[in-house]
Amino acid sequence: MNTLGPVIFLLIICCLLGLLNGYTFQGIKTLLADWENEKVKIGVKVVYWVLMGGIMVWVLITFIRIMREGQISRGSQQVLNVMLTVSVTQLTIILFLFGEDVFRTLASGINFLNNHATDQQGYMPARRKFISQVAFAVGAIPFAGFVYGIWKGKYHFRVIRETVYFKDLPKAFDGFTITQLSDIHAGSFADVEAVQRGINLAKEQKSDLFVFTGDLVNHKAEEINPFLQGFGEIRAPYGQFSILGNHDYGDYVSWPSPEAKKENFERLKSQHQKMGFKLLLDEHVTLEKDGERISLLGVENWGVGFHAKGDLEKALSKVRQDDFKILLSHDPSHWDREVKNNSKKVHLTLSGHTHGMQFGIETPLIRWSPAQFRYPNWAGLAEHAGKFLYVNRGFGFHAFSGRVGIWPEITVLELRRS
């Protein structure tokens, strides 16, 4: 039973990649149809299948290694980069080819009813070269996007500012600013200088409060070591606070013993302290300004399909009912399931976790990411009955070593009285 699942998974991957390769090849054949040099035509076809076959084998070997090692290494990330770049490009091409095939099938039905056939194709009309040309031309757009996302986009840090209004915000905190980072995933970084540019951008915001909402590493505590000094430079007048994410527990990697896993976890918690972050574990702190106060709460990871360790009631237990409350909770599904309908009103929840799937489109007219099929609130600000959630798109990246359209984010939130 333990081996059947991985085998089925690998077979599904193999079948999907084979289907994509085969369907895309139909467009290539159409483009080559009127080439006169048969040797060149055969050469192009052979090169295509050797290249695609090589990628399939590379991907399968990589997935086997990931299953055996229990983690995604930087080398594995590069293979996933190639697979995603090629697959998304092929899917774009196939959309056009499939659309044409729908019309070809309908036309063949009409031709059959009218007994109108050709010697070469029978009742089915031939593929049109123009459609294949358009398909491959449009397919070049996501291909170029993925190349940019892998090369530069993953370090294309941007600051997103949001102003959130509350009727019951204490007057002293009107205009209070918070800089939020999330999902650093330090084990994925290969460019220390690029990361430092992002850190400097966060420092430049000079907010009143700094918070980090989980997933400091991919698997192991030492991944953050090259960046301890850099992130430790971030300071705010009202302090720096952090929480844990699902990756911080070391659950996605094989350990030689339970003691080794526990030691890693304790070491990771100490890394927060080394950076000057106060790690909140189902607890709260009180922030005071001009005789007024707000409560900042932080819970361990709580997520649908992931760890559900966080104890919101414990974090709230010593908080006054009428306090203005800000919650740090890594996974936005916690807000949907436990926070937004809690009788003890939490005014603002700050989360991360989704990364916006590191792929999507965000324009004034279109806002789309595959993340929306898993998380109703996958990025940005959401509101329910006067309670707000903000989901940070993540500072780092994981598995796919790139970002396309969903850029790494430094959030600056300003609290205002309405």
Order of alpha helices (4+ residues) and beta strands (2+ residues): alpha-alpha-alpha-alpha-beta-beta-alpha-beta-alpha-beta-alpha-beta-beta-beta-alpha-beta-beta-beta-beta-beta-beta-beta
